[in-house]
Every structure is written in structure tokens, then in C-alpha cells.
Amino acid sequence: MNHTEIRRNLSAYLDNELDQEERSLVEAHLAECPSCRRALQELTRTIEALRSLPQEEPPPWLTARIMARVRSEAKPKNGFWQAILYPLHVKLPLEALALLCICITGYYLARSTSPEMQLTEPHQQEMQAQQPLPPQQEPGKRPTGTRQAQKEVIPVEGNPPGGPKGAGKRAEYAPPPPLRPADPERSEPKPTPLPQSPAPAARRDAWRQGDDVRQSDAVPQPAANLEWRQSRESVQTGAGGSKAAAKFEQGYEPAGRRYQAETYGAWQNAPTPSPPHDGQGAQFTMTLVTADSEGVAVAIEKAISDLGGRIIRRAYEGENRSITVRMKRSRVAELLGRLERVGRIQTRPDSGSADSEMLEIIIRW
Amino acid sequence: MTEFNEPEDIQLVASWRDGDLSAFETVVRRYQAKLFNISLRILGNYEDAGEVVQDSFLAAHRGIDSFRHKSRLFTWLTSITINTARNRATKNRSRQHLEISGHPQPHGECEEIPEREPTSTAPSALEQLERHELHLKLRSCIEQLGADFREVLVLRDVENMAYEEVCSALGIRPGTLKSRLFRAREMIKVCLKRSLGEFL
């Protein structure tokens, strides 16, 4: 070992951390080297000085503070409700506001479920725009049904090519004819047939079944409605179709759309309704033929309730029973559909494009 | 040097783990002075040393379940204190608050540092003055060391811990400890010779 190695080991030598061999080498070298002995002496005095450093007393508050901190940590933490609610003056108003926002949002979401009628409105406007007015009718005037117009022959599928002039020439879309077969007992013509509104599949079936009946259906129609029907039949016979008709037929469920179009046609082309009897809406009357006159009342009331209507008067005594309801004009078509499930509507409401949104309907059975 | 009673430590730790805060308090009272001095030598600041000891005991309390008796309780507490002191030193460096002049005197600026010499060999006033000057210089020299050298020097020479304990507390090998210790002692020796001349 040279001086450098010896001096590097002097520290460990003083700590007695050298093995026996290294220790013997260091001791042998120290016996012969005065400078290394001097270095060892200085190192010894340095270590002694370090070990003579006094121990400082810790602050007197140290133990108490440590224990206080540990005890504060050992306290049970706030529970779930405390964490949510406290401090009340801060969290409660915020949570109330959040709840209010949720309620308002939920309310508007629930109301935003738009009814079917609104979905069809643009198409109806489109159809109206393309539908030619009768020659005798001035634009802007509401069409009125005349017997002459009702007696016109309605072109239907299967008509010979040389049939009515309207067939094959007119390209405008025509709404479907009434779904219901003609009532043979009916002596008086009905102004406007209204559609059924069962489930789509049921409506489709009704539509198919009704085709044959419609061909011979002599139910008188308002003039404008007749025009509408004629134009539709022309589309169905394949004699050419306008863009509106094509657009109407494509991309939409046919039965449902026909139903909607027919509904709108019926409502918009019907005669002006009778004036409101109480100033809150027009009043209409309809007659329902049913076998179960006892149980139909429950079904009617349920339908009214489901459609948001309000029952004004009930008259269930005697043979002539009736119920008077007030409901939105836009829901009447659905009501008729529901009623046709429980019976046959013999006298349809003489409804029309009433100005008021709310209608009053008397249902007799 | 504190005499460590290991069987008693084991029992204290068992009670401490069971939530007995009085056992924890006993541990605090037993080791806080040693840990405080280690922290003080490493940081050189009295207040920081006190806070480091608080944080160290708090950390020990939170982590007592992880103590597996692979080392002595004091060694485990020392390693926690060293780590906490390192973090504190890093924070202090970033704030440029490291005080080179040592800790404030808790009992008055000019009060004598209490000595632990036996009364039979009580030093004279001149010797006390020289010793006081030596201690001040030693503190200054220790604080000028790098952190690695300061830690081994404090644990081994100031606190008189065994090699094995120092290695365990610092997480270093014996060879590293020997090397660092040799260099730290040499630096202190040079520092003292430069300041005190013929003292050595």
C-alpha cells in the first residue's frame, strides 16, 4: 500500500471497519511513516471534535405538537352527507340551483317529444303549394264542398287508360282516400272522412283493405279534397308523378304518411266549424256505433285522458249517452283513431280549420 | 448516544399499530431529541429541524404498518427523517433561505451552549471559549459539505451510529459509506485547519 491507499483506509481503520489483513498493512505502514501517523492523529482529533458537538434540545412544544397533529388526523373524517351538505350556506344553494336546472331540462325534454302531426307539416305545405285550386275558386279562399264536385268520378287504380282526364296527366300528389269503407246504411253524405289511427301495421292493413272499397265509395267529398284525391290517384296509377309526389313516397313510411296527409286534408278542407259555444273553441259532434255501450265509456275516457283532453260533461244515463270533451285540435285525429278501435264512427265530427287551438267535441253513442 | 431497548421498541410498535397513541407518544419522547439533532445538523436551521421532526413522526404514524422490523425502530425513523430533511432542504434551496450561520439560539443569543463534560474535568473559561469557537466552526464546516457527505458524517461521527445502521438509514453500501466518510472527514479536517490553524 502506498501513502494514498493508507490514508484512504485511515478513516475505516479508526472505525475498526478494516479486515485483519488490511489492518495489519495499515499498522505496519504507520509504524514506519511519520506523515501518515500525523494524518491519523489529525483525523482522530477531527472525529473527536465532531463527537464533541453538543446535543441540542428540541423545542419544548415538539412532542405536544406532534401528538396534536396525530390526534387531529385520527379523528373520523366527515361522513358522506356532511361532505355533501356542509357548509350549508355554501353548498345548499348550489345544490338547489343544480336541482332546478335538472328539473327544467327534464321538463323541456319531455315536452320536446313532438307529435306526428308536426312532423308532417312541411310536406303538407308542399302539397298545398302544388295542389291546383279549382277553377271557380280564388286563391286564398277556403275550398267548399259541393255536390257537383262530389259526384265527379274518382280515378282509381285499374281504371282504363282512357278514363278521366285527370288520371295520367296530373302530376300533383294526391292524398289517399278515406280508409274506412262506405257505410251502406248511410244516407247522408259525410263531408270529410277522417283516418284511422291504430298502430302502423294495422293502418297499413286497413289501407290495403280500403282500396277496394274506396273505388266504389261514393262518399261525397269537398271539392278541394276531391281534387287532392284525384291527383293522388293519378300518381298511384303510374301516369307520371311530380317531384312532390315522388318525394312524398320516398323515404317515409307510406301508410303513416298517407294517414297524416289524409288527416290534414280532411281538417283543412272541411267546412268552417260552428262557432265556439263558450268562446273557448269550436264545437263538433260525432256518433259512435258500438255493441258494448257500457264498456265504451271507459275506453273513451281513457283515450281522452291519454291524449291530454279534458272531460267537460258526462251523460251516461238512458240510451243516448254522450261525453263532452275539450282537447287540442291537433289531437283530434288521434282521438278518432282510438275511437275506431272500440266502435264505428257513424257520424264524424263536422270539423274544419277552426282558428282556435282548442276544440270541444261531443261524442255520442 | 441513546440506548435503544429493542424488545421494548417491538412492544411499543405493536401497541402503536393497535392504535395506542400513548405508545406512539412514548416513541416520540424517546427519539425526538436524536432525530431533531440529526435534522438540525443536516439542515442547519432550528425551526426547520423542528418541523422536519414533526413531519417525520407524522409520516411514521401513517406508515407504521409498513414497518417490518428489518431494522431497528430508530434506524427506520432516521431514514424517514433524512428523507424529510432532504425534501425540506430542496424547498429551502429553491427559496434561497438556507441559513449558513446556524440555528437561532433558543435561550438567548449570548447564552453558553450547555456542555456535557463531566464536572470532575470541567474545562477552564478559556477552554470553554475555545470549545465554543470550535463548535461554531465545526457547524459551519458541516454545513458547507455536500448533502451526501454531510449525512454520513452526521450519522456516523456526530450521532455515532454504526456502519450498518448508517447504510440502512441512507440506503447505501458499506463501500460507499467508507468512501464518503473518508472524504467528508478530510474536508472537515481541512476546513478546521484553515480556520483554526494549529488546533489540529
Interface residues (C-beta under 8 A of the other chain):
Chain A: R8 L10 S11 A12 D15 E17 E42 L43 R45 T46 I47 A49 L50 R51 S52 L53 P54 Q55 E56 E57 P58 P59 L62 T63 R65 I66 M67 R69 V70 R71 E73 A74
Chain B: G19 L21 F24 E25 V28 R29 Q32 A33 F36 N37 L40 R41 Y46 A49 G50 V53 Q54 F57 L58 H61 R62 H103 P106 I113 P114 E115 R116 R131 L134 H135 L138 R139 L153 R156 D157 V158 N160 Y163 P174 K178 L181 F182 R185 E186 I188 K189 L192 K193 F199 L200
